[in-house]
Amino acid sequence: MVNLTYSKNRILPTAEELPSSDETPVDNQLQNDIPNLLLSLLADIWADRDDWYFGVDMAVYYNPDEPAIVPDGFLAIGVKHDTGERGRLSYVLWAEENIMPILSLEVVSERYNSEYEDKLADYQALGILYYAIYNPFSGRRGRFKHRQRLEVYRLIAGKYELLPMQNHQVWLPEIGLALGYEKGEHIAWYREWLYWYDASGNRYLTANEKVANAEAIANQERLIANQERLIANQERLAKQQAEEARLQAEQKAQRLMEKLREMGINPEEM
């Protein structure tokens, strides 16, 4: 495990004095889009909480004498979400009461960046409880032929162990959510995405999906209301026609009785 203790007399650098990233650009769009989707979902799921932070491509400083690590995404729980107008410039462990992120996420790079080896070893040494690797190249020939689409490791006795998946999801009890993947549409792009799921395996919807669902429900309600109005109108028309038929029958019977009387026949004696 990495030593996270420092001299009490040492003046530690602040976030303003440290680089916010390692200045290494991501090499594919998914490395930004996937973590940002998870962040936007959390912002809705945990809208009433102020004890979490999800960083995207942000430096995590764990030792003032070591370079930062920069996951594609990471989740910390037990820290303030709202830190003021500027927000965080980076995640500085000694400024966060030494609260280590609980989850680190990497999206495998186009130019492979040792996500399964070096980065796994780094996060394991730091003691990050969960390490998730999403591999859009899974199943292809070569290096990633036998890799799962999403691999989630849990720190057990200081070592990462791969967790089993169920329905493309992994339940993370300390977070209270499952992480998984399925196809869907996000930023006008239909493909496979990472999502959060509840304990029953139900996927949390994006804001656009909620709007679309609300519109679909409203349209369905309008359709049902129109059908009910149509049925009611048809029933009124049927009653009106029945009443008209009854009146016509009475009028016809009345004319017949009048004609019989004109002929000297009492219809009541017939």
C-alpha positions in Angstrom: 0.0 0.0 0.0 1.1 3.6 -0.7 2.2 5.6 2.4 -0.3 8.4 2.8 1.3 10.0 5.9 3.1 13.2 5.9 5.1 15.3 8.3 2.9 17.5 10.5 5.3 20.4 10.1 5.4 20.2 6.4 3.5 22.8 4.4 1.7 20.9 1.7 0.8 22.3 -1.7 -2.7 23.4 -2.5 -4.7 22.6 -5.6 -3.9 26.0 -6.9 -0.2 25.1 -6.8 -0.6 21.7 -8.5 -1.4 20.9 -12.2 -5.1 19.9 -12.6 -4.1 17.1 -15.0 -1.1 15.4 -16.5 -1.6 17.3 -19.7 -1.9 14.0 -21.6 -4.9 14.2 -23.9 -7.3 11.3 -24.2 -6.9 9.5 -27.5 -10.6 8.7 -28.1 -13.9 10.3 -27.5 -15.3 7.6 -25.2 -12.7 8.4 -22.5 -14.6 11.6 -21.9 -18.1 10.8 -23.0 -18.5 7.6 -20.8 -17.4 9.1 -17.5 -19.4 12.3 -18.2 -22.5 10.2 -18.7 -22.0 8.5 -15.4 -21.4 11.9 -13.8 -24.6 13.3 -15.2 -26.6 10.3 -14.1 -25.2 10.6 -10.5 -26.1 14.3 -10.5 -29.7 13.2 -10.9 -29.7 10.0 -8.8 -28.0 11.8 -5.9 -29.4 15.2 -6.4 -30.3 15.5 -2.7 -26.8 14.5 -1.5 -23.8 16.6 -0.9 -21.3 13.9 0.1 -19.9 12.7 -3.1 -17.7 13.8 -6.0 -17.2 12.3 -9.5 -14.1 13.6 -11.3 -13.5 13.2 -15.1 -9.9 13.3 -16.4 -8.8 15.0 -13.2 -5.6 14.7 -11.3 -5.7 12.8 -8.0 -2.8 13.8 -5.7 -2.0 11.2 -3.0 1.5 12.2 -2.1 3.2 15.7 -2.5 6.4 14.0 -3.6 4.8 11.8 -6.3 3.1 12.7 -9.6 -0.7 12.5 -9.7 -2.7 9.7 -11.1 -5.3 10.8 -13.7 -8.2 8.2 -14.1 -10.7 8.7 -16.9 -13.2 8.9 -14.1 -13.3 8.4 -10.3 -15.9 8.5 -7.5 -15.2 9.7 -4.0 -17.8 9.4 -1.2 -17.8 11.3 2.1 -16.5 14.5 0.6 -18.4 17.7 -0.2 -19.9 17.9 -3.6 -20.3 21.6 -3.6 -16.9 23.3 -2.9 -17.8 26.8 -4.0 -18.1 28.7 -7.2 -14.7 27.5 -8.7 -15.2 23.9 -7.8 -12.2 21.6 -7.6 -9.1 22.2 -9.7 -7.9 18.7 -8.8 -8.5 16.1 -6.1 -5.9 16.6 -3.4 -6.1 13.9 -0.9 -4.7 15.9 2.1 -7.3 18.6 1.4 -10.1 16.0 1.3 -9.4 14.6 4.8 -7.4 11.8 3.1 -10.6 10.3 1.7 -9.4 8.0 -1.1 -11.7 7.6 -4.1 -13.9 4.5 -3.8 -14.0 3.8 -7.5 -11.6 4.4 -10.4 -12.6 4.0 -14.0 -10.5 3.5 -17.1 -11.7 3.3 -20.7 -9.1 1.3 -22.7 -7.1 3.6 -25.0 -6.8 3.2 -28.7 -3.1 3.1 -28.0 -3.1 0.6 -25.2 -2.0 2.2 -21.9 -1.5 -0.8 -19.6 -5.0 -0.5 -18.1 -4.9 -4.2 -17.1 -1.3 -4.1 -15.7 0.3 -0.8 -14.6 -2.8 1.1 -13.8 -4.4 -1.8 -12.0 -1.2 -2.1 -9.9 -1.3 1.6 -9.2 -4.9 1.7 -8.0 -4.4 -1.5 -6.0 -1.4 0.1 -4.3 -3.4 3.2 -3.5 -6.1 1.1 -1.9 -9.0 2.2 -4.2 -11.7 -0.2 -3.4 -13.1 -0.7 -6.9 -11.3 -0.5 -10.2 -13.5 -0.7 -13.4 -12.1 -1.2 -16.9 -14.4 -0.7 -19.9 -13.0 -2.2 -23.1 -14.7 -1.2 -26.3 -12.3 -3.5 -28.1 -13.3 -6.6 -26.1 -13.6 -9.8 -28.2 -11.3 -8.7 -31.0 -8.4 -10.8 -32.0 -5.1 -10.3 -30.3 -4.6 -8.6 -26.9 -8.3 -8.2 -26.0 -9.6 -11.4 -27.4 -10.5 -12.9 -24.0 -11.3 -9.7 -22.1 -14.8 -8.9 -20.9 -16.5 -5.8 -22.0 -16.5 -4.5 -18.5 -14.3 -5.8 -15.7 -14.8 -4.6 -12.2 -12.2 -5.5 -9.5 -12.6 -5.2 -5.8 -9.8 -4.9 -3.3 -9.7 -8.0 -1.1 -6.9 -8.4 1.4 -4.8 -5.8 -0.5 -5.3 -7.5 -3.9 -7.7 -6.9 -6.7 -10.1 -9.7 -7.5 -12.3 -9.7 -10.6 -16.0 -9.6 -9.6 -18.6 -11.8 -11.4 -21.2 -10.0 -13.6 -24.9 -10.7 -13.8 -26.8 -9.4 -16.8 -23.8 -7.2 -17.7 -24.0 -5.5 -14.2 -21.9 -5.6 -11.0 -23.5 -4.6 -7.7 -21.3 -2.3 -5.6 -22.8 -2.4 -2.1 -20.6 0.4 -0.6 -21.8 2.7 -3.3 -25.4 1.4 -3.3 -25.5 1.2 -7.1 -24.6 -1.3 -9.8 -22.3 -0.5 -12.7 -23.1 -2.1 -16.0 -23.5 -1.6 -19.7 -26.1 -1.8 -22.5 -26.9 -0.2 -25.8 -28.7 3.1 -25.7 -28.7 6.6 -27.2 -26.6 9.4 -25.6 -25.5 12.7 -27.2 -27.3 11.6 -30.4 -25.1 8.5 -30.6 -26.5 5.0 -30.4 -24.0 2.6 -29.1 -23.0 0.7 -25.9 -22.7 2.9 -22.8 -21.9 2.4 -19.1 -24.9 3.1 -16.8 -25.8 3.0 -13.2 -28.5 0.5 -12.0 -30.5 0.1 -8.9 -30.6 -3.0 -6.6 -33.3 -4.6 -8.7 -31.2 -4.2 -11.9 -33.2 -1.3 -13.3 -31.2 1.1 -15.3 -31.3 4.8 -14.3 -32.5 6.9 -17.2 -30.7 9.9 -18.7 -32.5 13.3 -18.7 -33.3 13.0 -22.4 -34.8 9.5 -21.8 -36.9 10.8 -19.0 -38.2 13.6 -21.2 -38.9 11.1 -24.0 -40.7 8.8 -21.6 -42.8 11.6 -20.1 -43.8 12.6 -23.7 -44.6 9.0 -24.6 -46.7 8.7 -21.4 -48.5 12.0 -22.1 -49.2 10.9 -25.7 -50.5 7.6 -24.5 -52.8 9.4 -22.0 -54.0 11.7 -24.7 -54.7 8.7 -26.9 -56.6 6.9 -24.1 -58.6 10.1 -23.4 -59.5 10.5 -27.1 -60.5 6.8 -27.3 -62.7 7.3 -24.2 -64.3 10.4 -25.7 -64.9 8.4 -29.0 -66.5 5.6 -27.1 -68.7 8.0 -25.0 -69.8 9.7 -28.3 -70.6 6.4 -29.9 -72.6 5.4 -26.8 -74.5 8.7 -26.9 -75.2 8.3 -30.6 -76.4 4.7 -30.0 -78.8 5.9 -27.3 -80.0 8.8 -29.4 -80.6 6.4 -32.4 -82.4 4.0 -30.1 -84.6 6.8 -28.7 -85.4 8.0 -32.2 -86.3 4.4 -33.2 -88.6 4.1 -30.2 -90.3 7.4 -30.9 -90.8 6.4 -34.6 -92.3 3.1 -33.5 -94.7 4.8 -31.1 -95.7 7.3 -33.8 -96.3 4.5 -36.3 -98.4 2.5 -33.8 -100.4 5.7 -33.0 -101.1 6.3 -36.7 -102.2 2.7 -37.1 -104.6 2.9 -34.2 -106.1 6.1 -35.6 -106.6 4.5 -39.0 -108.3 1.5 -37.4 -110.7 3.8 -35.5 -111.5 5.6 -38.8 -112.5 2.2 -40.1 -114.8 1.6 -37.2 -112.5 -0.8 -35.5 -111.6 -0.5 -31.8 -107.9 -1.4 -31.6 -108.3 -2.1 -27.9 -110.6 -4.9 -28.6 -108.4 -6.6 -31.1 
